[in-house]
Amino acid sequence: MRSSGQVRSCPRRATAFSIQSNHLQDLGSIDMQVHGNWTGPWLTRCIVWAAVGWTVISLANGAVAEDSSQVRMETKEDRVSVFFGDELFTEYIFQGYEKPILYPVIGPHGIRMTRDYPMKRGTPHEAEDHPHHKSIWFGHMDVNGESFWHMGKDAGRTESVEVRTEGNAIFARNRLVGHDGRLVAMDSREIRFSQAPGARFIDYFVTYHATESDLVFGDNKDGQMGIRMHPRLRIKGPIAAGHAINANGVREDSIWGKRAPWIDYWADFDGRTVGIAMFDHPKNLRHPTWWHARDYGLLSANPFGIHHFENKPDPHLGDYVLLKGESLTFKHRFVFHEGDYAQANIDALYRAWAEQTP
């Protein structure tokens, strides 16, 4: 297949990936723009098919095309709906709850990947617990003593200030407001969407801005980048069929509190196996992160809860201070994929993303 446009460098919406030189012959005749230098056996290249906006990732088992050209967004008063063509993928809901969320999330074969509750009640086999576990969200339990993980009169709120879209991305700004109405801090978010054969991707980047004072992130297990999965993906439960593994080979409920670059859950849905992987970027604070990964469908990346995860006596072991005027960024990727972690080649996907995402 040959592109019908002129050679051009990567647009903002595309991601540059490492293309292993000895796989180029498998990619067909395509126009390309070369960026970067040789690094060991890898040549960094950005390949864009101008006609359709594909980015090609070469992995150990062949070429995978990651495409953002089919992303379409519709902005409403309280949400941004994200489509691949005419198929709904997810919605960024920024009004109506105590924090912005992504819900629903539709994976391969049209399978719903996250829990409905509490946005929708009465779904069969769903546990109606932890109402603050809303599909996909971001927030830590203890930021200057305020909880942006929980909900209720004693918890803080993440209030939307601005939401805009560009290409395949949502850009948002939020106020972190304490339970008493006091402004604690600001955050900014960049959320990007793309797909490949058998997989859909969400890149979720959040930057804290210490605008009002120093920010103290307290040591607590409840945080920070979280997802509550479909009950079928649970390891334990009435219809649980899930399995889990982290990058170090630790499996099932033993992954809780362990450090790893990535974790993957997968399960069979009526003869089709699908899964969810979550990645921690190498530049994130205290990478590889600790994982608050439960057998009931909660998965969250949390660099602060050290004394909980490692059963240490010092309750402030994981505290972190962000000085006034400074910022702190966290980058994560969600992969909603066909097959188990090995069939989806999760480790190779992680390495490609980690190496080429600044």
C-alpha positions as CSV (number, residue, x, y, z in Angstrom):
1,M,0.0,0.0,0.0
2,R,1.4,3.4,-0.9
3,S,0.3,6.8,0.5
4,S,-1.2,9.3,-1.8
5,G,0.3,12.4,-0.2
6,Q,3.7,14.0,0.0
7,V,6.3,13.1,2.6
8,R,5.6,15.0,5.8
9,S,6.7,14.9,9.4
10,C,4.5,13.6,12.2
11,P,1.4,15.7,12.8
12,R,0.6,16.5,16.5
13,R,-1.9,13.7,16.7
14,A,0.5,11.0,15.6
15,T,3.1,9.3,17.8
16,A,6.6,8.5,16.7
17,F,7.5,4.8,17.3
18,S,10.7,2.8,16.9
19,I,10.7,0.8,13.7
20,Q,13.2,-2.0,13.6
21,S,15.1,-1.7,10.4
22,N,15.0,-5.3,9.5
23,H,11.2,-5.3,9.4
24,L,10.8,-2.4,7.0
25,Q,10.6,-4.7,4.0
26,D,7.4,-6.2,5.5
27,L,5.6,-2.8,5.5
28,G,5.2,-2.3,1.8
29,S,6.1,0.7,-0.3
30,I,5.3,3.8,1.8
31,D,6.6,7.4,1.9
32,M,8.4,8.3,5.1
33,Q,10.1,11.1,6.9
34,V,13.0,10.1,9.1
35,H,13.7,11.6,12.5
36,G,16.3,10.8,15.1
37,N,19.4,8.7,15.0
38,W,20.5,5.1,15.4
39,T,20.3,3.9,18.9
40,G,21.7,0.4,19.2
41,P,19.7,-1.9,16.8
42,W,16.8,0.6,16.6
43,L,16.2,3.4,14.1
44,T,13.6,5.9,15.2
45,R,11.3,6.8,12.3
46,C,8.0,8.5,12.1
47,I,5.9,6.9,9.3
48,V,2.7,8.6,8.3
49,W,0.4,7.4,5.5
50,A,-0.7,10.9,4.5
51,A,-4.0,9.6,3.0
52,V,-5.3,7.9,6.1
53,G,-3.1,9.1,9.0
54,W,-1.7,5.7,10.2
55,T,1.4,5.3,12.4
56,V,3.2,2.0,12.1
57,I,4.8,0.2,15.0
58,S,7.2,-2.6,14.3
59,L,7.2,-5.2,17.1
60,A,9.0,-8.5,17.5
61,N,6.1,-10.4,15.9
62,G,5.5,-8.0,13.0
63,A,4.0,-4.6,12.2
64,V,1.1,-3.1,14.0
65,A,-0.6,0.0,12.6
66,E,-1.9,2.4,15.2
67,D,-4.5,4.7,13.7
68,S,-6.0,8.0,15.0
69,S,-7.5,9.1,11.7
70,Q,-10.9,7.6,12.5
71,V,-11.3,9.4,15.8
72,R,-14.3,11.7,15.9
73,M,-15.5,13.8,18.8
74,E,-18.8,15.4,19.7
75,T,-18.7,18.0,22.5
76,K,-21.8,18.6,24.6
77,E,-22.6,20.6,27.7
78,D,-21.3,18.0,30.1
79,R,-19.2,15.6,28.1
80,V,-17.1,14.8,25.0
81,S,-18.2,11.7,23.1
82,V,-15.3,9.8,21.4
83,F,-16.0,7.7,18.3
84,F,-14.0,5.5,16.0
85,G,-15.9,6.3,12.8
86,D,-19.6,5.8,13.9
87,E,-18.8,3.5,16.8
88,L,-18.8,5.0,20.3
89,F,-15.6,4.3,22.2
90,T,-15.9,6.3,25.4
91,E,-17.2,9.6,26.8
92,Y,-15.2,12.1,28.9
93,I,-17.8,13.2,31.4
94,F,-16.7,16.4,33.1
95,Q,-19.9,17.6,34.8
96,G,-22.3,15.8,37.2
97,Y,-19.8,13.9,39.3
98,E,-17.2,14.7,41.9
99,K,-14.5,14.3,39.3
100,P,-14.2,13.8,35.5
101,I,-14.5,10.2,34.3
102,L,-14.3,8.2,31.1
103,Y,-17.5,6.1,30.8
104,P,-18.5,3.8,29.1
105,V,-15.4,2.2,27.6
106,I,-16.1,-0.1,24.7
107,G,-13.4,-2.6,23.7
108,P,-12.8,-5.1,20.9
109,H,-16.0,-6.9,19.6
110,G,-18.1,-4.2,21.2
111,I,-17.5,-5.6,24.7
112,R,-18.0,-3.2,27.6
113,M,-14.7,-3.0,29.5
114,T,-15.7,-1.1,32.7
115,R,-18.3,-1.4,35.4
116,D,-21.6,0.5,34.9
117,Y,-22.2,1.2,38.6
118,P,-22.8,3.9,39.9
119,M,-23.5,5.7,36.6
120,K,-26.1,3.0,35.7
121,R,-27.7,0.8,38.4
122,G,-29.1,-2.7,38.1
123,T,-26.6,-4.3,35.7
124,P,-26.6,-8.0,36.3
125,H,-23.8,-9.5,38.4
126,E,-22.3,-6.0,39.3
127,A,-21.3,-5.4,42.9
128,E,-22.8,-2.0,43.9
129,D,-19.9,-1.1,46.2
130,H,-17.3,1.7,46.2
131,P,-19.4,4.3,44.3
132,H,-16.3,6.5,43.9
133,H,-14.9,3.8,41.5
134,K,-16.3,5.4,38.4
135,S,-15.0,3.5,35.3
136,I,-11.8,5.4,34.6
137,W,-10.8,8.4,36.8
138,F,-7.8,10.2,38.4
139,G,-7.3,11.4,41.9
140,H,-5.4,10.7,45.1
141,M,-6.7,10.1,48.6
142,D,-4.5,12.6,50.4
143,V,-3.5,15.9,48.8
144,N,-2.9,18.5,51.5
145,G,-5.3,16.4,53.6
146,E,-8.1,16.4,51.0
147,S,-9.4,13.3,49.3
148,F,-9.8,13.5,45.6
149,W,-10.3,9.7,45.4
150,H,-13.5,9.5,47.5
151,M,-16.8,11.3,47.3
152,G,-19.1,13.0,49.8
153,K,-19.3,16.0,52.1
154,D,-15.8,15.4,53.6
155,A,-14.1,14.8,50.2
156,G,-12.7,17.2,47.7
157,R,-13.9,17.8,44.2
158,T,-12.2,18.1,40.8
159,E,-14.1,20.8,39.0
160,S,-13.8,21.4,35.3
161,V,-12.6,24.8,34.1
162,E,-12.0,24.2,30.4
163,V,-12.4,21.4,27.9
164,R,-11.3,21.5,24.3
165,T,-10.6,19.0,21.6
166,E,-7.9,18.9,18.9
167,G,-7.3,16.0,16.5
168,N,-7.5,12.8,18.5
169,A,-7.0,14.5,21.9
170,I,-9.0,16.1,24.7
171,F,-7.3,18.9,26.6
172,A,-8.8,19.9,30.0
173,R,-8.1,22.1,33.0
174,N,-9.5,21.5,36.4
175,R,-9.7,23.0,39.9
176,L,-8.9,20.8,42.9
177,V,-11.3,22.1,45.5
178,G,-11.3,21.0,49.1
179,H,-14.4,19.9,51.0
180,D,-14.7,23.5,52.4
181,G,-14.6,25.1,49.0
182,R,-11.0,26.2,49.3
183,L,-8.8,26.0,46.1
184,V,-6.1,23.4,46.7
185,A,-4.4,23.2,43.3
186,M,-5.0,23.0,39.6
187,D,-4.4,20.2,37.1
188,S,-4.2,20.0,33.3
189,R,-5.0,16.8,31.3
190,E,-4.2,15.5,27.8
191,I,-6.2,12.4,26.8
192,R,-5.4,10.8,23.4
193,F,-7.3,8.0,21.6
194,S,-6.2,5.6,18.9
195,Q,-6.7,2.1,17.7
196,A,-5.0,-0.8,16.0
197,P,-6.2,-4.2,14.7
198,G,-7.5,-5.9,17.8
199,A,-6.8,-3.0,20.2
200,R,-7.9,0.4,21.4
201,F,-5.7,2.9,23.3
202,I,-6.1,5.7,25.7
203,D,-3.1,7.8,26.7
204,Y,-4.0,9.7,29.9
205,F,-1.6,12.4,31.0
206,V,-2.2,14.6,34.1
207,T,-0.1,17.5,35.4
208,Y,-0.6,18.8,38.9
209,H,0.1,22.5,39.3
210,A,0.9,23.8,42.9
211,T,-0.7,27.2,42.4
212,E,-1.7,28.0,45.9
213,S,0.9,26.4,48.2
214,D,3.2,23.5,48.6
215,L,1.3,20.2,47.9
216,V,1.8,17.3,50.2
217,F,0.8,13.9,48.7
218,G,0.2,11.7,51.7
219,D,1.1,8.0,51.9
220,N,-2.2,6.2,51.2
221,K,-3.1,3.1,49.2
222,D,-6.2,4.8,47.7
223,G,-5.0,6.5,44.5
224,Q,-4.4,7.6,41.8
225,M,-4.9,6.6,38.1
226,G,-7.8,4.1,38.4
227,I,-10.1,1.8,36.5
228,R,-12.9,-0.4,37.8
229,M,-13.3,-3.2,35.3
230,H,-16.3,-5.3,34.0
231,P,-17.2,-8.0,36.6
232,R,-16.2,-10.7,34.1
233,L,-12.6,-9.4,34.4
234,R,-12.6,-9.9,38.2
235,I,-10.4,-12.6,39.6
236,K,-13.0,-13.4,42.2
237,G,-16.8,-13.0,42.0
238,P,-20.1,-14.5,40.8
239,I,-19.2,-14.4,37.1
240,A,-15.4,-13.8,37.5
241,A,-13.2,-15.4,34.8
242,G,-10.3,-13.0,35.0
243,H,-6.6,-13.6,35.1
244,A,-3.9,-11.0,35.9
245,I,-0.1,-10.7,35.5
246,N,2.4,-8.0,35.8
247,A,5.6,-7.3,33.9
248,N,7.6,-9.3,36.4
249,G,5.5,-12.5,36.0
250,V,3.6,-12.1,39.3
251,R,0.1,-13.4,38.8
252,E,-3.5,-13.1,40.0
253,D,-4.2,-11.4,43.4
254,S,-0.4,-11.6,44.3
255,I,0.0,-8.5,42.1
256,W,-1.4,-6.2,44.8
257,G,1.1,-3.8,46.2
258,K,3.9,-4.9,43.9
259,R,5.9,-2.6,41.7
260,A,5.9,-3.1,37.9
261,P,5.9,-1.1,34.6
262,W,2.6,-2.7,33.5
263,I,-0.3,-4.9,34.6
264,D,-2.7,-6.9,32.4
265,Y,-6.1,-8.4,33.2
266,W,-8.0,-10.7,30.7
267,A,-11.0,-13.0,30.6
268,D,-13.2,-15.0,28.3
269,F,-16.5,-13.3,27.2
270,D,-18.7,-15.9,25.6
271,G,-15.8,-17.4,23.6
272,R,-13.9,-14.2,22.9
273,T,-10.9,-13.3,25.1
274,V,-10.3,-9.6,25.8
275,G,-8.2,-7.8,28.3
276,I,-7.1,-4.5,29.8
277,A,-3.5,-3.5,30.2
278,M,-2.3,-0.4,32.1
279,F,1.2,1.2,31.6
280,D,3.3,3.4,33.9
281,H,5.6,5.7,32.0
282,P,9.4,5.5,32.9
283,K,9.5,9.2,33.7
284,N,6.7,9.0,36.2
285,L,7.5,9.7,39.9
286,R,9.0,6.6,41.5
287,H,8.7,4.4,38.4
288,P,7.9,1.5,38.4
289,T,4.8,2.4,40.3
290,W,3.1,0.3,43.0
291,W,-0.3,-1.1,42.0
292,H,-3.5,-1.0,44.0
293,A,-4.7,-4.1,42.1
294,R,-7.6,-5.9,43.7
295,D,-9.3,-9.2,42.9
296,Y,-12.7,-7.5,42.7
297,G,-11.9,-5.4,39.6
298,L,-10.1,-2.3,40.9
299,L,-6.7,-1.4,39.3
300,S,-4.9,1.8,40.1
301,A,-1.3,3.1,39.8
302,N,-0.2,4.7,43.0
303,P,3.4,6.0,43.7
304,F,2.5,7.3,47.2
305,G,1.1,4.4,49.2
306,I,4.4,2.8,50.1
307,H,3.8,2.0,53.7
308,H,0.5,0.3,52.9
309,F,1.9,-1.7,50.0
310,E,5.1,-2.7,51.6
311,N,3.8,-3.0,55.2
312,K,6.3,-0.5,56.6
313,P,5.8,1.1,60.0
314,D,6.4,4.7,58.9
315,P,3.0,6.1,57.8
316,H,4.7,8.9,56.0
317,L,7.2,6.8,54.1
318,G,5.5,7.6,50.7
319,D,4.8,11.2,51.3
320,Y,5.9,13.6,48.5
321,V,6.1,17.4,48.6
322,L,5.5,19.5,45.4
323,L,6.7,23.0,46.1
324,K,4.5,26.0,45.3
325,G,4.9,27.1,41.7
326,E,6.1,23.7,40.5
327,S,4.3,21.0,38.6
328,L,4.3,17.2,38.5
329,T,3.2,15.1,35.5
330,F,1.9,11.5,35.4
331,K,1.6,9.6,32.1
332,H,-0.3,6.3,31.7
333,R,-1.7,4.3,28.8
334,F,-4.7,1.9,28.8
335,V,-4.8,-0.9,26.2
336,F,-8.1,-2.6,25.5
337,H,-7.1,-5.7,23.6
338,E,-8.1,-9.0,22.1
339,G,-6.5,-12.2,23.5
340,D,-4.5,-12.7,26.7
341,Y,-1.4,-10.6,27.6
342,A,0.9,-12.9,25.5
343,Q,-1.3,-12.9,22.4
344,A,-1.7,-9.1,22.6
345,N,2.1,-8.8,23.0
346,I,1.7,-6.4,25.9
347,D,5.4,-6.3,26.9
348,A,6.4,-5.2,23.4
349,L,3.6,-2.7,23.2
350,Y,4.8,-1.3,26.5
351,R,8.4,-1.0,25.4
352,A,7.5,0.7,22.2
353,W,5.3,3.2,24.0
354,A,7.7,3.9,26.8
355,E,10.7,4.4,24.5
356,Q,8.9,6.8,22.2
357,T,6.5,8.8,24.4
358,P,8.5,11.8,25.8
